[in-house]
Structures are given as structure tokens and as C-alpha cells.
Amino acid sequence: MPEVTLDEVRHVATLARMALTDEELERVRRELNRIMDYFVELQQLDTEGIGDTSHAIPITDVYRQDEIGDTLPAAKIVQNAPDTIENFFRVPVFMEEE
């Protein structure tokens, strides 16, 4: 696999609007090349018979079920709002009506 060049790193840094010193550019270049070496190693692995996965380990849904619970009265919710109307928040207009 071809190595990442200093010009390529400089170009990506420019696109990302990152001001990097020459030493930082060289460090990033070396690190990117090490990462690319790992990809070469991964490409050599035998993955025959291994199905597609979205996660490396099995996961379970950690979310709780939605349950209706006690709620605060609307008047209490809006009591500290800077501007209200009939227990609703009042906000500035941000879209013009046609």
C-alpha cells in the first residue's frame, strides 16, 4: 500500500483548517502510515465464513420502556420563562408567514 505523503497530510490539514508545524505534519504522516500498515495486516486475515456484523461484540438494548408517569403542571413548568401566553412558552418569530 502506498505511503501517505507529507503533501497529502498538508492538503488534508488545509482542508480541515488546521495550522500544523512541520514537526506536527511529520508526526501525523508517520501515525497515518502506521494506521495504514494495520489495514494491510487486516486485509491478510482469512474472513471466509464470517458473516457481516455491525458490532464486534453482541449488544443488547439498554433503553428502558417508556412509561407514563407523573408530570408537572404546565403553570409550574413555565413559571420562570421570560415570556408566556396561556401556559405556553412565547418565543420571538423566526419565520415569516406567507
Backbone atoms as SQL, in Angstrom:
CREATE TABLE atoms (id INTEGER PRIMARY KEY, chain TEXT, resi INTEGER, resn TEXT, atom TEXT, x REAL, y REAL, z REAL);
INSERT INTO atoms VALUES
  (1, 'A', 1, 'MET', 'N', 0.858, -1.172, 0.000),
  (2, 'A', 1, 'MET', 'CA', 0.000, 0.000, 0.000),
  (3, 'A', 1, 'MET', 'C', 0.903, 1.234, 0.000),
  (4, 'A', 2, 'PRO', 'N', 0.593, 2.203, -0.853),
  (5, 'A', 2, 'PRO', 'CA', 1.451, 3.395, -0.910),
  (6, 'A', 2, 'PRO', 'C', 1.392, 4.189, 0.390),
  (7, 'A', 3, 'GLU', 'N', 2.517, 4.783, 0.708),
  (8, 'A', 3, 'GLU', 'CA', 2.586, 5.568, 1.943),
  (9, 'A', 3, 'GLU', 'C', 1.932, 6.925, 1.765),
  (10, 'A', 4, 'VAL', 'N', 1.405, 7.447, 2.882),
  (11, 'A', 4, 'VAL', 'CA', 0.839, 8.795, 2.898),
  (12, 'A', 4, 'VAL', 'C', 1.996, 9.777, 2.837),
  (13, 'A', 5, 'THR', 'N', 1.906, 10.725, 1.927),
  (14, 'A', 5, 'THR', 'CA', 2.998, 11.687, 1.761),
  (15, 'A', 5, 'THR', 'C', 2.754, 12.930, 2.620),
  (16, 'A', 6, 'LEU', 'N', 3.819, 13.678, 2.796),
  (17, 'A', 6, 'LEU', 'CA', 3.733, 14.922, 3.550),
  (18, 'A', 6, 'LEU', 'C', 2.809, 15.921, 2.845),
  (19, 'A', 7, 'ASP', 'N', 2.836, 15.922, 1.515),
  (20, 'A', 7, 'ASP', 'CA', 1.946, 16.814, 0.761),
  (21, 'A', 7, 'ASP', 'C', 0.479, 16.453, 0.987),
  (22, 'A', 8, 'GLU', 'N', 0.183, 15.158, 1.072),
  (23, 'A', 8, 'GLU', 'CA', -1.201, 14.731, 1.323),
  (24, 'A', 8, 'GLU', 'C', -1.656, 15.157, 2.720),
  (25, 'A', 9, 'VAL', 'N', -0.785, 15.000, 3.691),
  (26, 'A', 9, 'VAL', 'CA', -1.113, 15.419, 5.052),
  (27, 'A', 9, 'VAL', 'C', -1.318, 16.928, 5.101),
  (28, 'A', 10, 'ARG', 'N', -0.450, 17.656, 4.440),
  (29, 'A', 10, 'ARG', 'CA', -0.563, 19.120, 4.391),
  (30, 'A', 10, 'ARG', 'C', -1.895, 19.525, 3.734),
  (31, 'A', 11, 'HIS', 'N', -2.282, 18.834, 2.658),
  (32, 'A', 11, 'HIS', 'CA', -3.529, 19.131, 1.956),
  (33, 'A', 11, 'HIS', 'C', -4.735, 18.882, 2.872),
  (34, 'A', 12, 'VAL', 'N', -4.750, 17.746, 3.554),
  (35, 'A', 12, 'VAL', 'CA', -5.869, 17.432, 4.457),
  (36, 'A', 12, 'VAL', 'C', -5.908, 18.427, 5.614),
  (37, 'A', 13, 'ALA', 'N', -4.766, 18.794, 6.135),
  (38, 'A', 13, 'ALA', 'CA', -4.714, 19.779, 7.212),
  (39, 'A', 13, 'ALA', 'C', -5.277, 21.118, 6.745),
  (40, 'A', 14, 'THR', 'N', -4.981, 21.489, 5.522),
  (41, 'A', 14, 'THR', 'CA', -5.525, 22.733, 4.957),
  (42, 'A', 14, 'THR', 'C', -7.038, 22.643, 4.832),
  (43, 'A', 15, 'LEU', 'N', -7.541, 21.514, 4.335),
  (44, 'A', 15, 'LEU', 'CA', -8.987, 21.330, 4.208),
  (45, 'A', 15, 'LEU', 'C', -9.676, 21.390, 5.567),
  (46, 'A', 16, 'ALA', 'N', -9.005, 20.860, 6.590),
  (47, 'A', 16, 'ALA', 'CA', -9.558, 20.865, 7.940),
  (48, 'A', 16, 'ALA', 'C', -9.282, 22.171, 8.672),
  (49, 'A', 17, 'ARG', 'N', -8.631, 23.098, 7.976),
  (50, 'A', 17, 'ARG', 'CA', -8.275, 24.396, 8.549),
  (51, 'A', 17, 'ARG', 'C', -7.455, 24.233, 9.841),
  (52, 'A', 18, 'MET', 'N', -6.483, 23.327, 9.753),
  (53, 'A', 18, 'MET', 'CA', -5.592, 23.080, 10.877),
  (54, 'A', 18, 'MET', 'C', -4.220, 23.651, 10.558),
  (55, 'A', 19, 'ALA', 'N', -3.720, 24.488, 11.423),
  (56, 'A', 19, 'ALA', 'CA', -2.387, 25.051, 11.256),
  (57, 'A', 19, 'ALA', 'C', -1.405, 24.152, 12.001),
  (58, 'A', 20, 'LEU', 'N', -0.670, 23.339, 11.248),
  (59, 'A', 20, 'LEU', 'CA', 0.276, 22.410, 11.859),
  (60, 'A', 20, 'LEU', 'C', 1.701, 22.820, 11.505),
  (61, 'A', 21, 'THR', 'N', 2.580, 22.645, 12.468),
  (62, 'A', 21, 'THR', 'CA', 4.001, 22.910, 12.210),
  (63, 'A', 21, 'THR', 'C', 4.565, 21.770, 11.368),
  (64, 'A', 22, 'ASP', 'N', 5.764, 21.952, 10.849),
  (65, 'A', 22, 'ASP', 'CA', 6.404, 20.890, 10.068),
  (66, 'A', 22, 'ASP', 'C', 6.589, 19.629, 10.900),
  (67, 'A', 23, 'GLU', 'N', 6.914, 19.796, 12.184),
  (68, 'A', 23, 'GLU', 'CA', 7.094, 18.635, 13.062),
  (69, 'A', 23, 'GLU', 'C', 5.770, 17.901, 13.254),
  (70, 'A', 24, 'GLU', 'N', 4.680, 18.656, 13.429),
  (71, 'A', 24, 'GLU', 'CA', 3.363, 18.036, 13.611),
  (72, 'A', 24, 'GLU', 'C', 2.910, 17.329, 12.339),
  (73, 'A', 25, 'LEU', 'N', 3.174, 17.944, 11.189),
  (74, 'A', 25, 'LEU', 'CA', 2.832, 17.306, 9.916),
  (75, 'A', 25, 'LEU', 'C', 3.569, 15.980, 9.763),
  (76, 'A', 26, 'GLU', 'N', 4.831, 15.959, 10.105),
  (77, 'A', 26, 'GLU', 'CA', 5.627, 14.728, 10.004),
  (78, 'A', 26, 'GLU', 'C', 5.115, 13.668, 10.978),
  (79, 'A', 27, 'ARG', 'N', 4.751, 14.084, 12.186),
  (80, 'A', 27, 'ARG', 'CA', 4.224, 13.127, 13.180),
  (81, 'A', 27, 'ARG', 'C', 2.907, 12.527, 12.688),
  (82, 'A', 28, 'VAL', 'N', 2.024, 13.364, 12.155),
  (83, 'A', 28, 'VAL', 'CA', 0.747, 12.878, 11.637),
  (84, 'A', 28, 'VAL', 'C', 0.980, 11.934, 10.463),
  (85, 'A', 29, 'ARG', 'N', 1.926, 12.270, 9.592),
  (86, 'A', 29, 'ARG', 'CA', 2.244, 11.404, 8.455),
  (87, 'A', 29, 'ARG', 'C', 2.685, 10.024, 8.925),
  (88, 'A', 30, 'ARG', 'N', 3.596, 10.004, 9.932),
  (89, 'A', 30, 'ARG', 'CA', 4.060, 8.716, 10.467),
  (90, 'A', 30, 'ARG', 'C', 2.909, 7.929, 11.085),
  (91, 'A', 31, 'GLU', 'N', 2.046, 8.609, 11.848),
  (92, 'A', 31, 'GLU', 'CA', 0.927, 7.930, 12.501),
  (93, 'A', 31, 'GLU', 'C', -0.067, 7.385, 11.479),
  (94, 'A', 32, 'LEU', 'N', -0.350, 8.161, 10.435),
  (95, 'A', 32, 'LEU', 'CA', -1.261, 7.683, 9.397),
  (96, 'A', 32, 'LEU', 'C', -0.684, 6.470, 8.677),
  (97, 'A', 33, 'ASN', 'N', 0.615, 6.484, 8.440),
  (98, 'A', 33, 'ASN', 'CA', 1.241, 5.332, 7.788),
  (99, 'A', 33, 'ASN', 'C', 1.196, 4.097, 8.681),
  (100, 'A', 34, 'ARG', 'N', 1.335, 4.270, 9.981),
  (101, 'A', 34, 'ARG', 'CA', 1.206, 3.131, 10.907),
  (102, 'A', 34, 'ARG', 'C', -0.208, 2.581, 10.861),
  (103, 'A', 35, 'ILE', 'N', -1.197, 3.472, 10.802),
  (104, 'A', 35, 'ILE', 'CA', -2.594, 3.032, 10.715),
  (105, 'A', 35, 'ILE', 'C', -2.815, 2.266, 9.415),
  (106, 'A', 36, 'MET', 'N', -2.258, 2.779, 8.328),
  (107, 'A', 36, 'MET', 'CA', -2.399, 2.095, 7.039),
  (108, 'A', 36, 'MET', 'C', -1.740, 0.712, 7.073),
  (109, 'A', 37, 'ASP', 'N', -0.628, 0.579, 7.802),
  (110, 'A', 37, 'ASP', 'CA', 0.019, -0.726, 7.955),
  (111, 'A', 37, 'ASP', 'C', -0.913, -1.716, 8.645),
  (112, 'A', 38, 'TYR', 'N', -1.679, -1.245, 9.614),
  (113, 'A', 38, 'TYR', 'CA', -2.648, -2.114, 10.285),
  (114, 'A', 38, 'TYR', 'C', -3.720, -2.579, 9.305),
  (115, 'A', 39, 'PHE', 'N', -4.141, -1.702, 8.386),
  (116, 'A', 39, 'PHE', 'CA', -5.122, -2.109, 7.380),
  (117, 'A', 39, 'PHE', 'C', -4.556, -3.212, 6.494),
  (118, 'A', 40, 'VAL', 'N', -3.284, -3.119, 6.166),
  (119, 'A', 40, 'VAL', 'CA', -2.641, -4.166, 5.365),
  (120, 'A', 40, 'VAL', 'C', -2.694, -5.482, 6.125),
  (121, 'A', 41, 'GLU', 'N', -2.406, -5.455, 7.421),
  (122, 'A', 41, 'GLU', 'CA', -2.473, -6.665, 8.238),
  (123, 'A', 41, 'GLU', 'C', -3.892, -7.225, 8.256),
  (124, 'A', 42, 'LEU', 'N', -4.871, -6.357, 8.397),
  (125, 'A', 42, 'LEU', 'CA', -6.262, -6.808, 8.434),
  (126, 'A', 42, 'LEU', 'C', -6.690, -7.436, 7.112),
  (127, 'A', 43, 'GLN', 'N', -6.186, -6.904, 6.003),
  (128, 'A', 43, 'GLN', 'CA', -6.543, -7.448, 4.699),
  (129, 'A', 43, 'GLN', 'C', -6.003, -8.865, 4.508),
  (130, 'A', 44, 'GLN', 'N', -4.994, -9.246, 5.273),
  (131, 'A', 44, 'GLN', 'CA', -4.397, -10.566, 5.143),
  (132, 'A', 44, 'GLN', 'C', -5.139, -11.624, 5.957),
  (133, 'A', 45, 'LEU', 'N', -6.076, -11.197, 6.814),
  (134, 'A', 45, 'LEU', 'CA', -6.814, -12.152, 7.631),
  (135, 'A', 45, 'LEU', 'C', -7.798, -12.947, 6.798),
  (136, 'A', 46, 'ASP', 'N', -7.958, -14.220, 7.138),
  (137, 'A', 46, 'ASP', 'CA', -8.930, -15.073, 6.461),
  (138, 'A', 46, 'ASP', 'C', -10.298, -14.835, 7.096),
  (139, 'A', 47, 'THR', 'N', -11.189, -14.225, 6.341),
  (140, 'A', 47, 'THR', 'CA', -12.531, -13.934, 6.851),
  (141, 'A', 47, 'THR', 'C', -13.591, -14.804, 6.178),
  (142, 'A', 48, 'GLU', 'N', -13.145, -15.850, 5.512),
  (143, 'A', 48, 'GLU', 'CA', -14.074, -16.755, 4.847),
  (144, 'A', 48, 'GLU', 'C', -14.997, -17.380, 5.893),
  (145, 'A', 49, 'GLY', 'N', -16.273, -17.325, 5.647),
  (146, 'A', 49, 'GLY', 'CA', -17.247, -17.939, 6.556),
  (147, 'A', 49, 'GLY', 'C', -17.654, -17.051, 7.719),
  (148, 'A', 50, 'ILE', 'N', -17.131, -15.859, 7.781),
  (149, 'A', 50, 'ILE', 'CA', -17.508, -14.930, 8.852),
  (150, 'A', 50, 'ILE', 'C', -18.563, -13.985, 8.301),
  (151, 'A', 51, 'GLY', 'N', -19.711, -13.945, 8.967),
  (152, 'A', 51, 'GLY', 'CA', -20.814, -13.122, 8.494),
  (153, 'A', 51, 'GLY', 'C', -20.592, -11.646, 8.782),
  (154, 'A', 52, 'ASP', 'N', -21.394, -10.841, 8.106),
  (155, 'A', 52, 'ASP', 'CA', -21.331, -9.400, 8.334),
  (156, 'A', 52, 'ASP', 'C', -21.806, -9.081, 9.750),
  (157, 'A', 53, 'THR', 'N', -21.167, -8.105, 10.354),
  (158, 'A', 53, 'THR', 'CA', -21.566, -7.680, 11.693),
  (159, 'A', 53, 'THR', 'C', -21.566, -6.166, 11.759),
  (160, 'A', 54, 'SER', 'N', -22.364, -5.642, 12.672),
  (161, 'A', 54, 'SER', 'CA', -22.354, -4.200, 12.882),
  (162, 'A', 54, 'SER', 'C', -21.585, -3.841, 14.142),
  (163, 'A', 55, 'HIS', 'N', -21.338, -4.848, 14.999),
  (164, 'A', 55, 'HIS', 'CA', -20.598, -4.633, 16.236),
  (165, 'A', 55, 'HIS', 'C', -19.646, -5.803, 16.460),
  (166, 'A', 56, 'ALA', 'N', -18.536, -5.533, 17.073),
  (167, 'A', 56, 'ALA', 'CA', -17.547, -6.582, 17.319),
  (168, 'A', 56, 'ALA', 'C', -18.000, -7.563, 18.395),
  (169, 'A', 57, 'ILE', 'N', -18.845, -7.097, 19.301),
  (170, 'A', 57, 'ILE', 'CA', -19.363, -7.950, 20.369),
  (171, 'A', 57, 'ILE', 'C', -20.881, -7.850, 20.375),
  (172, 'A', 58, 'PRO', 'N', -21.567, -8.875, 20.881),
  (173, 'A', 58, 'PRO', 'CA', -23.028, -8.803, 20.931),
  (174, 'A', 58, 'PRO', 'C', -23.477, -7.672, 21.860),
  (175, 'A', 59, 'ILE', 'N', -24.513, -6.972, 21.464),
  (176, 'A', 59, 'ILE', 'CA', -25.030, -5.909, 22.312),
  (177, 'A', 59, 'ILE', 'C', -26.518, -6.119, 22.527),
  (178, 'A', 60, 'THR', 'N', -27.020, -5.553, 23.590),
  (179, 'A', 60, 'THR', 'CA', -28.450, -5.607, 23.871),
  (180, 'A', 60, 'THR', 'C', -28.948, -4.191, 24.051),
  (181, 'A', 61, 'ASP', 'N', -30.237, -4.021, 23.859),
  (182, 'A', 61, 'ASP', 'CA', -30.858, -2.716, 24.002),
  (183, 'A', 61, 'ASP', 'C', -30.832, -2.326, 25.480),
  (184, 'A', 62, 'VAL', 'N', -30.218, -1.194, 25.775),
  (185, 'A', 62, 'VAL', 'CA', -30.095, -0.771, 27.166),
  (186, 'A', 62, 'VAL', 'C', -31.124, 0.286, 27.545),
  (187, 'A', 63, 'TYR', 'N', -32.016, 0.592, 26.612),
  (188, 'A', 63, 'TYR', 'CA', -33.007, 1.617, 26.898),
  (189, 'A', 63, 'TYR', 'C', -34.174, 1.024, 27.673),
  (190, 'A', 64, 'ARG', 'N', -34.747, 1.827, 28.543),
  (191, 'A', 64, 'ARG', 'CA', -35.901, 1.379, 29.316),
  (192, 'A', 64, 'ARG', 'C', -37.161, 1.590, 28.490),
  (193, 'A', 65, 'GLN', 'N', -38.213, 0.931, 28.893),
  (194, 'A', 65, 'GLN', 'CA', -39.504, 1.127, 28.257),
  (195, 'A', 65, 'GLN', 'C', -40.053, 2.497, 28.637),
  (196, 'A', 66, 'ASP', 'N', -40.719, 3.146, 27.698),
  (197, 'A', 66, 'ASP', 'CA', -41.378, 4.407, 28.011),
  (198, 'A', 66, 'ASP', 'C', -42.613, 4.115, 28.850),
  (199, 'A', 67, 'GLU', 'N', -42.719, 4.816, 29.937),
  (200, 'A', 67, 'GLU', 'CA', -43.881, 4.652, 30.803),
  (201, 'A', 67, 'GLU', 'C', -44.427, 6.023, 31.164),
  (202, 'A', 68, 'ILE', 'N', -45.738, 6.123, 31.179),
  (203, 'A', 68, 'ILE', 'CA', -46.366, 7.374, 31.569),
  (204, 'A', 68, 'ILE', 'C', -46.183, 7.542, 33.065),
  (205, 'A', 69, 'GLY', 'N', -45.731, 8.705, 33.462),
  (206, 'A', 69, 'GLY', 'CA', -45.508, 8.968, 34.874),
  (207, 'A', 69, 'GLY', 'C', -46.124, 10.286, 35.274),
  (208, 'A', 70, 'ASP', 'N', -45.861, 10.681, 36.491),
  (209, 'A', 70, 'ASP', 'CA', -46.374, 11.954, 36.970),
  (210, 'A', 70, 'ASP', 'C', -45.698, 13.086, 36.204),
  (211, 'A', 71, 'THR', 'N', -46.447, 14.113, 35.885),
  (212, 'A', 71, 'THR', 'CA', -45.907, 15.271, 35.192),
  (213, 'A', 71, 'THR', 'C', -46.172, 16.518, 36.020),
  (214, 'A', 72, 'LEU', 'N', -45.401, 17.541, 35.742),
  (215, 'A', 72, 'LEU', 'CA', -45.601, 18.813, 36.426),
  (216, 'A', 72, 'LEU', 'C', -46.743, 19.571, 35.765),
  (217, 'A', 73, 'PRO', 'N', -47.455, 20.379, 36.533),
  (218, 'A', 73, 'PRO', 'CA', -48.478, 21.226, 35.922),
  (219, 'A', 73, 'PRO', 'C', -47.821, 22.240, 34.985),
  (220, 'A', 74, 'ALA', 'N', -48.504, 22.563, 33.895),
  (221, 'A', 74, 'ALA', 'CA', -47.962, 23.484, 32.894),
  (222, 'A', 74, 'ALA', 'C', -47.581, 24.821, 33.518),
  (223, 'A', 75, 'ALA', 'N', -48.382, 25.322, 34.446),
  (224, 'A', 75, 'ALA', 'CA', -48.092, 26.616, 35.065),
  (225, 'A', 75, 'ALA', 'C', -46.759, 26.582, 35.796),
  (226, 'A', 76, 'LYS', 'N', -46.423, 25.465, 36.417),
  (227, 'A', 76, 'LYS', 'CA', -45.153, 25.348, 37.132),
  (228, 'A', 76, 'LYS', 'C', -43.983, 25.268, 36.142),
  (229, 'A', 77, 'ILE', 'N', -44.204, 24.621, 35.015),
  (230, 'A', 77, 'ILE', 'CA', -43.144, 24.476, 34.020),
  (231, 'A', 77, 'ILE', 'C', -42.742, 25.833, 33.451),
  (232, 'A', 78, 'VAL', 'N', -43.709, 26.692, 33.172),
  (233, 'A', 78, 'VAL', 'CA', -43.410, 27.966, 32.526),
  (234, 'A', 78, 'VAL', 'C', -43.212, 29.116, 33.507),
  (235, 'A', 79, 'GLN', 'N', -43.243, 28.841, 34.807),
  (236, 'A', 79, 'GLN', 'CA', -43.212, 29.927, 35.786),
  (237, 'A', 79, 'GLN', 'C', -41.948, 30.790, 35.714),
  (238, 'A', 80, 'ASN', 'N', -40.835, 30.239, 35.293),
  (239, 'A', 80, 'ASN', 'CA', -39.599, 31.023, 35.210),
  (240, 'A', 80, 'ASN', 'C', -39.272, 31.487, 33.799),
  (241, 'A', 81, 'ALA', 'N', -40.151, 31.206, 32.856),
  (242, 'A', 81, 'ALA', 'CA', -39.903, 31.618, 31.474),
  (243, 'A', 81, 'ALA', 'C', -40.024, 33.137, 31.367),
  (244, 'A', 82, 'PRO', 'N', -39.207, 33.751, 30.512),
  (245, 'A', 82, 'PRO', 'CA', -39.260, 35.208, 30.386),
  (246, 'A', 82, 'PRO', 'C', -40.558, 35.719, 29.763),
  (247, 'A', 83, 'ASP', 'N', -41.218, 34.895, 28.955),
  (248, 'A', 83, 'ASP', 'CA', -42.452, 35.338, 28.311),
  (249, 'A', 83, 'ASP', 'C', -43.341, 34.120, 28.066),
  (250, 'A', 84, 'THR', 'N', -44.585, 34.193, 28.509),
  (251, 'A', 84, 'THR', 'CA', -45.527, 33.086, 28.315),
  (252, 'A', 84, 'THR', 'C', -46.865, 33.630, 27.861),
  (253, 'A', 85, 'ILE', 'N', -47.669, 32.728, 27.335),
  (254, 'A', 85, 'ILE', 'CA', -49.049, 33.042, 26.987),
  (255, 'A', 85, 'ILE', 'C', -49.857, 31.766, 27.203),
  (256, 'A', 86, 'GLU', 'N', -50.819, 31.832, 28.103),
  (257, 'A', 86, 'GLU', 'CA', -51.699, 30.704, 28.432),
  (258, 'A', 86, 'GLU', 'C', -50.915, 29.416, 28.702),
  (259, 'A', 87, 'ASN', 'N', -49.937, 29.465, 29.565),
  (260, 'A', 87, 'ASN', 'CA', -49.120, 28.317, 29.965),
  (261, 'A', 87, 'ASN', 'C', -48.265, 27.724, 28.827),
  (262, 'A', 88, 'PHE', 'N', -47.966, 28.532, 27.832),
  (263, 'A', 88, 'PHE', 'CA', -47.054, 28.136, 26.765),
  (264, 'A', 88, 'PHE', 'C', -45.871, 29.096, 26.764),
  (265, 'A', 89, 'PHE', 'N', -44.724, 28.599, 26.297),
  (266, 'A', 89, 'PHE', 'CA', -43.574, 29.478, 26.121),
  (267, 'A', 89, 'PHE', 'C', -43.841, 30.390, 24.943),
  (268, 'A', 90, 'ARG', 'N', -43.483, 31.645, 25.065),
  (269, 'A', 90, 'ARG', 'CA', -43.600, 32.574, 23.947),
  (270, 'A', 90, 'ARG', 'C', -42.191, 32.884, 23.476),
  (271, 'A', 91, 'VAL', 'N', -41.966, 32.705, 22.183),
  (272, 'A', 91, 'VAL', 'CA', -40.639, 32.931, 21.609),
  (273, 'A', 91, 'VAL', 'C', -40.748, 33.927, 20.468),
  (274, 'A', 92, 'PRO', 'N', -39.651, 34.576, 20.128),
  (275, 'A', 92, 'PRO', 'CA', -39.683, 35.520, 19.011),
  (276, 'A', 92, 'PRO', 'C', -40.001, 34.811, 17.691),
  (277, 'A', 93, 'VAL', 'N', -40.640, 35.512, 16.799),
  (278, 'A', 93, 'VAL', 'CA', -40.916, 34.990, 15.471),
  (279, 'A', 93, 'VAL', 'C', -39.598, 34.805, 14.731),
  (280, 'A', 94, 'PHE', 'N', -39.419, 33.656, 14.103),
  (281, 'A', 94, 'PHE', 'CA', -38.186, 33.447, 13.361),
  (282, 'A', 94, 'PHE', 'C', -38.455, 33.051, 11.915),
  (283, 'A', 95, 'MET', 'N', -39.718, 32.866, 11.563),
  (284, 'A', 95, 'MET', 'CA', -40.084, 32.583, 10.178),
  (285, 'A', 95, 'MET', 'C', -41.221, 33.503, 9.780),
  (286, 'A', 96, 'GLU', 'N', -41.129, 34.054, 8.628),
  (287, 'A', 96, 'GLU', 'CA', -42.192, 34.931, 8.139),
  (288, 'A', 96, 'GLU', 'C', -43.332, 34.093, 7.578),
  (289, 'A', 97, 'GLU', 'N', -44.552, 34.508, 7.835),
  (290, 'A', 97, 'GLU', 'CA', -45.709, 33.839, 7.239),
  (291, 'A', 97, 'GLU', 'C', -45.909, 34.381, 5.837),
  (292, 'A', 98, 'GLU', 'N', -46.415, 33.531, 4.967),
  (293, 'A', 98, 'GLU', 'CA', -46.662, 33.985, 3.595),
  (294, 'A', 98, 'GLU', 'C', -48.068, 34.476, 3.453);
